[in-house]
Amino acid sequence: MTELIEQPSMLSDERETIEKVAIVVSKGSLEGIYPALIMANGARMEGIEADLFFTFFGLDAIRKDRYEKIKVATVGNPGMHMATWLGAVPGFSALATWMMKRQMEKIDIPPIPEFIELVHDSGVHLYACKATVDMFGLTMNAFVPQVEDIISVGEFYEKAAGGQIIFT
């Protein structure tokens, strides 16, 4: 007769905790940047280590000449629903951006420049993607002072080792 071997329960009360997150920011619109900042801020509030890696148009969030002028992407944004067809109308993007910023202000979400400073001060590390920086012909001088370095994808993976990688 075969004995039954007791297997450990997969539904134990002990849950694996996240110790580290590495968030990739590739979109340069409000709806592309804010989720990453909110997630990084939330991670730090929970004691989780967080890195932000800005690539392609996500670099706009950390560029001195652009980070105060980020807008809602209206054209081709399926999340805009009925407003998508209005996206090409002159001034509509500015109106949508104004409305979104007003709503965020009501629930105490800071503007991007202030949010960048806040997450950095909480211990979030900010990095620019070397390939994108080279492609756009930028230098470290193009970025806000909270950006620690321009790093390669390989270096990003080294920093992300042992953590969860999140793509926004």
Buried (B, 14 or more C-beta within 10 A) or exposed (E): EEEEEEEEEEEEEEEEEEEBBBBBBBBBBBBBBBBBBBBBBEBBEEEBBBBBBBBBBBBBBBBEEBBEEBBBBBEEBEEBEEBBEBBEEEEBBEBBBEEBBEEBEEEEBBEBBEBBBBBBEEEBBBBBBBEBBEEBEBEEEBBBEBBBEBBEBEBBEEBBEEBEBBEB
